[in-house]
Amino acid sequence: MSNWRLFWGVFAIIIGIILTLGQLGLPVGWGNSWPFLLLVPGLFFWGLYYAKKGQAGGVGILMPGTVTITTE
């Protein structure tokens, strides 16, 4: 299983949980949780960087992660 398939699967589950909690009346909505849409992919890119540390192309993965985390 590729990393991208795993990433999009986990991403879809997290979005589904957020939407379900909002429907149940809990104070979780887009107003409170939109930063996680930037934080989670950024942390994923950083994880890929550390998994590929020492291999070619590692810095190319680190840059998008840094940009998505620092734009909050």
Buried (B, 14 or more C-beta within 10 A) or exposed (E): EEEEEEBEEEBEEBBEEBBEBBEEEEEBEEEEBEEBBBBBBBBBBBBBBEEBEEEEEBEEBBEBBEEBBEEE
